[in-house]
């Protein structure tokens, strides 16, 4: 009977150890899964930040190009205005010259 009690006690001890091992493994798996999820979230955030950075660069480039086009257009309009003014001046001078002759 005493031997049987010791045997039961030993079996109980083994079961508790086994249960603890299983719990420990589950906890490790859980921690690994949490770490993996955290890594995935950090990677997702990095990708999102990179996407936003690239988008911002693209918008800045488009804005710069648009401003350059406007500047070019403005310079072209000024040049054409000067040419028209010079042509008008030339016509006036030619008219005056003909009138004198």
ABEGO torsion letter per residue (X at the ends): XAAAAAAAAAAAAAAAAAAAAAAAAAAAAAAAAAAAAAAAAAAAAAAAAAAAAAAAAAAAAAAAAAAAAAAAAAAAAAAAAAAAAAAAAAAAAAAAAAAAX
